[in-house]
Amino acid sequence: QLQLVESGGGLVQAGGSLRLSCVASGSTLDSYYIGWFRQAPGKEREGVSCVSKDGDMAYSADSVKGRFAISRDNAKNTMYLEMNSLKPEDAALYYCNANGRIMGGDYWGQGTQVTVSS
C-alpha cells in the first residue's frame, strides 16, 4: 500500500513560482506512473502533468506547457511539480497520484492548496 503526502502549496503572486513535493511511503515510487492533478472550486479534477515510470511517455496540459515540470527523485521516493510563471487560473487544490497500471493500485495524496493573487 502506497501513501502519498503533498507539501509546498501556498499563496504566491502572479508570475511567481512554487515547487510542490509529494513524498511516498509504503512502497517505491519508481514502479508507478506518476502525475499531478488539480481541482478548482466548481470545476472537475483535471490532469496537469503525468509521466510513465520509465519516463518514456509524458503528458502536460496545454495550459501549463512551458511553465510546469514534473519530476521524480527515486532516491528520496518523492515526486515534484515545479510551477513557474503562475497565473490566477492556476489556483486550485493540487493532488499527486501514483498509478501501478497493470500492476494495480491507484493512490492519491490529500491535496495541497495553491492560491495565486493577481
Backbone as CSV, one residue per row, in Angstrom:
resi,resn,N_x,N_y,N_z,CA_x,CA_y,CA_z,C_x,C_y,C_z
1,GLN,0.849,-1.188,0.000,0.000,0.000,0.000,0.890,1.245,0.000
2,LEU,0.614,2.117,-0.923,1.410,3.334,-1.066,0.667,4.492,-0.405
3,GLN,1.387,5.284,0.362,0.833,6.507,0.925,1.574,7.695,0.323
4,LEU,0.816,8.756,0.017,1.379,9.950,-0.604,1.024,11.167,0.236
5,VAL,2.018,12.010,0.479,1.790,13.234,1.249,2.385,14.409,0.498
6,GLU,1.522,15.355,0.122,1.969,16.542,-0.609,2.356,17.653,0.343
7,SER,3.170,18.560,-0.161,3.505,19.788,0.544,3.969,20.804,-0.485
8,GLY,4.111,22.045,-0.048,4.662,23.060,-0.927,3.663,24.062,-1.470
9,GLY,2.388,23.821,-1.222,1.400,24.780,-1.686,1.463,26.063,-0.875
10,GLY,0.732,27.076,-1.333,0.714,28.331,-0.612,0.178,29.448,-1.465
11,LEU,0.385,30.658,-0.986,-0.061,31.863,-1.680,1.126,32.485,-2.401
12,VAL,0.946,32.780,-3.666,2.013,33.381,-4.456,1.403,34.423,-5.385
13,GLN,2.178,35.437,-5.709,1.712,36.438,-6.655,1.796,35.903,-8.077
14,ALA,0.954,36.421,-8.931,1.007,36.049,-10.345,2.412,36.314,-10.882
15,GLY,2.905,35.349,-11.646,4.262,35.445,-12.160,5.288,34.744,-11.293
16,GLY,4.883,34.372,-10.096,5.784,33.708,-9.170,5.899,32.213,-9.412
17,SER,6.635,31.551,-8.527,6.913,30.126,-8.663,6.652,29.388,-7.357
18,LEU,6.318,28.124,-7.494,6.194,27.224,-6.362,6.693,25.857,-6.788
19,ARG,7.182,25.089,-5.825,7.515,23.696,-6.095,6.733,22.816,-5.132
20,LEU,5.892,21.979,-5.695,5.137,21.024,-4.897,5.939,19.736,-4.766
21,SER,5.852,19.144,-3.591,6.511,17.866,-3.340,5.473,16.840,-2.921
22,CYS,5.748,15.602,-3.228,4.867,14.504,-2.836,5.755,13.343,-2.420
23,VAL,5.787,13.077,-1.121,6.627,12.010,-0.588,5.815,10.727,-0.488
24,ALA,6.390,9.655,-0.997,5.730,8.357,-0.972,6.317,7.484,0.133
25,SER,5.469,6.653,0.714,5.924,5.668,1.688,5.102,4.399,1.515
26,GLY,5.636,3.311,1.998,4.941,2.035,1.909,5.332,1.227,0.697
27,SER,5.896,1.869,-0.299,6.359,1.198,-1.500,7.275,2.160,-2.245
28,THR,7.948,1.641,-3.263,8.847,2.512,-4.010,8.119,3.147,-5.180
29,LEU,8.320,4.439,-5.331,7.605,5.218,-6.333,8.047,4.884,-7.754
30,ASP,9.243,4.320,-7.913,9.759,4.097,-9.263,9.007,3.003,-10.012
31,SER,8.117,2.298,-9.335,7.316,1.277,-10.003,6.009,1.832,-10.560
32,TYR,5.767,3.101,-10.384,4.478,3.696,-10.704,4.566,4.785,-11.765
33,TYR,3.487,4.894,-12.549,3.249,6.100,-13.315,2.858,7.180,-12.300
34,ILE,3.388,8.370,-12.457,3.094,9.432,-11.500,2.469,10.617,-12.219
35,GLY,1.716,11.376,-11.468,1.084,12.528,-12.072,0.617,13.540,-11.042
36,TRP,0.369,14.730,-11.511,-0.231,15.791,-10.712,-1.550,16.194,-11.348
37,PHE,-2.543,16.381,-10.510,-3.872,16.789,-10.933,-4.273,17.994,-10.095
38,ARG,-5.273,18.719,-10.576,-5.752,19.853,-9.791,-7.254,19.997,-9.937
39,GLN,-7.834,20.610,-8.925,-9.271,20.846,-8.948,-9.560,22.211,-8.355
40,ALA,-10.141,23.058,-9.167,-10.548,24.383,-8.722,-12.011,24.321,-8.283
41,PRO,-12.436,25.240,-7.449,-13.835,25.230,-6.980,-14.817,25.259,-8.138
42,GLY,-15.789,24.355,-8.109,-16.805,24.315,-9.138,-16.368,23.671,-10.434
43,LYS,-15.149,23.147,-10.470,-14.650,22.524,-11.691,-14.274,21.074,-11.428
44,GLU,-14.186,20.300,-12.500,-13.768,18.915,-12.373,-12.259,18.821,-12.195
45,ARG,-11.829,17.712,-11.587,-10.393,17.476,-11.458,-9.796,17.276,-12.845
46,GLU,-8.649,17.894,-13.078,-8.004,17.781,-14.385,-6.550,17.370,-14.233
47,GLY,-6.070,16.663,-15.226,-4.676,16.266,-15.236,-3.791,17.443,-15.596
48,VAL,-2.736,17.619,-14.859,-1.785,18.709,-15.106,-0.561,18.180,-15.840
49,SER,0.072,17.184,-15.265,1.271,16.630,-15.862,1.468,15.220,-15.343
50,CYS,1.818,14.310,-16.235,2.000,12.910,-15.868,3.203,12.356,-16.610
51,VAL,3.805,11.335,-16.040,4.941,10.700,-16.704,4.949,9.218,-16.353
52,SER,5.370,8.403,-17.318,5.432,6.967,-17.095,6.569,6.621,-16.150
53,LYS,6.577,5.392,-15.672,7.594,5.014,-14.692,8.992,5.046,-15.282
54,ASP,9.110,4.809,-16.603,10.410,4.851,-17.254,10.723,6.217,-17.842
55,GLY,9.758,7.125,-17.782,9.973,8.458,-18.335,9.861,8.540,-19.837
56,ASP,9.431,7.444,-20.489,9.370,7.453,-21.947,8.054,7.999,-22.480
57,MET,7.094,8.188,-21.610,5.825,8.807,-22.008,5.501,9.900,-21.012
58,ALA,5.093,11.042,-21.530,4.781,12.176,-20.669,3.616,12.952,-21.248
59,TYR,2.906,13.616,-20.373,1.769,14.448,-20.762,1.781,15.716,-19.921
60,SER,1.492,16.818,-20.570,1.251,18.070,-19.853,0.055,18.746,-20.486
61,ALA,-0.807,19.280,-19.662,-1.944,20.029,-20.169,-1.448,21.237,-20.956
62,ASP,-2.163,21.591,-22.005,-1.753,22.733,-22.826,-1.615,23.999,-21.993
63,SER,-2.441,24.122,-20.988,-2.462,25.350,-20.187,-1.200,25.523,-19.341
64,VAL,-0.423,24.453,-19.165,0.769,24.558,-18.311,2.064,24.271,-19.062
65,LYS,1.968,23.915,-20.336,3.176,23.593,-21.097,4.133,24.772,-21.122
66,GLY,5.385,24.480,-20.864,6.404,25.523,-20.836,6.513,26.232,-19.492
67,ARG,5.568,25.961,-18.595,5.592,26.619,-17.272,5.764,25.625,-16.127
68,PHE,5.182,24.450,-16.256,5.226,23.447,-15.189,6.100,22.271,-15.637
69,ALA,6.747,21.637,-14.684,7.559,20.461,-14.989,7.427,19.442,-13.875
70,ILE,7.158,18.208,-14.264,7.068,17.103,-13.306,8.407,16.376,-13.266
71,SER,8.763,15.906,-12.090,9.992,15.134,-11.965,9.868,14.203,-10.765
72,ARG,10.798,13.279,-10.678,10.829,12.403,-9.506,12.262,12.180,-9.074
73,ASP,12.443,11.944,-7.800,13.738,11.603,-7.227,13.550,10.243,-6.556
74,ASN,13.980,9.196,-7.237,13.748,7.851,-6.715,14.494,7.608,-5.409
75,ALA,15.639,8.236,-5.258,16.405,8.062,-4.018,15.641,8.606,-2.818
76,LYS,14.851,9.651,-3.054,14.059,10.258,-1.977,12.614,9.767,-1.991
77,ASN,12.281,8.924,-2.984,10.917,8.413,-3.113,9.909,9.562,-3.166
78,THR,10.242,10.563,-3.949,9.483,11.806,-3.981,9.257,12.247,-5.412
79,MET,8.076,12.790,-5.684,7.819,13.422,-6.972,7.621,14.915,-6.741
80,TYR,7.862,15.692,-7.775,7.782,17.138,-7.672,6.969,17.711,-8.825
81,LEU,6.437,18.904,-8.594,5.864,19.694,-9.669,6.421,21.099,-9.522
82,GLU,7.281,21.461,-10.444,7.857,22.801,-10.471,6.915,23.674,-11.268
83,MET,6.443,24.753,-10.659,5.467,25.623,-11.307,6.046,27.032,-11.400
84,ASN,6.168,27.525,-12.612,6.704,28.857,-12.859,5.677,29.715,-13.590
85,SER,5.904,31.015,-13.554,5.006,31.959,-14.232,3.552,31.678,-13.890
86,LEU,3.287,31.549,-12.620,1.939,31.182,-12.180,0.928,32.263,-12.524
87,LYS,-0.267,31.799,-12.850,-1.361,32.678,-13.217,-2.520,32.469,-12.233
88,PRO,-3.396,33.449,-12.084,-4.546,33.267,-11.191,-5.367,32.027,-11.529
89,GLU,-5.433,31.675,-12.793,-6.210,30.493,-13.186,-5.534,29.182,-12.802
90,ASP,-4.306,29.233,-12.317,-3.642,28.023,-11.814,-4.050,27.702,-10.381
91,ALA,-4.755,28.597,-9.737,-5.168,28.371,-8.354,-6.100,27.173,-8.266
92,ALA,-5.782,26.262,-7.377,-6.565,25.034,-7.239,-5.989,24.209,-6.099
93,LEU,-6.682,23.133,-5.791,-6.148,22.118,-4.892,-5.402,21.112,-5.766
94,TYR,-4.137,20.932,-5.479,-3.298,20.071,-6.297,-3.084,18.724,-5.601
95,TYR,-3.253,17.668,-6.378,-3.118,16.314,-5.865,-2.025,15.570,-6.620
96,CYS,-1.249,14.785,-5.922,-0.331,13.873,-6.603,-0.982,12.495,-6.692
97,ASN,-0.557,11.751,-7.695,-1.149,10.444,-7.959,-0.063,9.475,-8.383
98,ALA,-0.218,8.238,-7.963,0.660,7.161,-8.414,-0.208,6.010,-8.866
99,ASN,0.023,5.552,-10.069,-0.811,4.501,-10.653,0.065,3.362,-11.111
100,GLY,-0.290,2.155,-10.651,0.518,0.998,-10.965,0.193,0.336,-12.285
101,ARG,-0.829,0.849,-13.000,-1.277,0.295,-14.275,-1.564,-1.201,-14.135
102,ILE,-0.937,-2.055,-14.968,-1.269,-3.478,-14.918,-0.867,-4.103,-13.595
103,MET,0.040,-3.465,-12.898,0.454,-3.963,-11.585,-0.641,-3.747,-10.551
104,GLY,-1.491,-2.746,-10.858,-2.575,-2.434,-9.939,-2.220,-1.323,-8.979
105,GLY,-3.234,-0.728,-8.404,-3.051,0.323,-7.426,-3.189,1.704,-8.034
106,ASP,-3.985,2.522,-7.394,-4.168,3.908,-7.802,-4.261,4.724,-6.525
107,TYR,-3.251,5.543,-6.277,-3.119,6.200,-4.982,-3.094,7.712,-5.139
108,TRP,-3.710,8.391,-4.171,-3.811,9.851,-4.192,-3.314,10.432,-2.883
109,GLY,-2.709,11.606,-2.984,-2.390,12.370,-1.804,-3.615,13.131,-1.333
110,GLN,-3.463,13.868,-0.246,-4.593,14.564,0.359,-4.839,15.923,-0.276
111,GLY,-3.896,16.396,-1.061,-4.047,17.681,-1.727,-3.312,18.800,-1.012
112,THR,-2.815,19.735,-1.791,-2.176,20.926,-1.254,-2.703,22.138,-2.029
113,GLN,-3.062,23.180,-1.312,-3.727,24.325,-1.920,-2.718,25.305,-2.513
114,VAL,-2.987,25.703,-3.737,-2.201,26.744,-4.408,-3.127,27.922,-4.678
115,THR,-2.742,29.084,-4.197,-3.503,30.306,-4.412,-2.610,31.318,-5.113
116,VAL,-3.106,31.911,-6.174,-2.329,32.864,-6.955,-3.070,34.204,-6.964
117,SER,-2.421,35.214,-6.438,-3.036,36.540,-6.400,-2.642,37.332,-7.639
118,SER,-3.576,38.128,-8.113,-3.304,38.919,-9.339,-2.775,40.301,-8.995
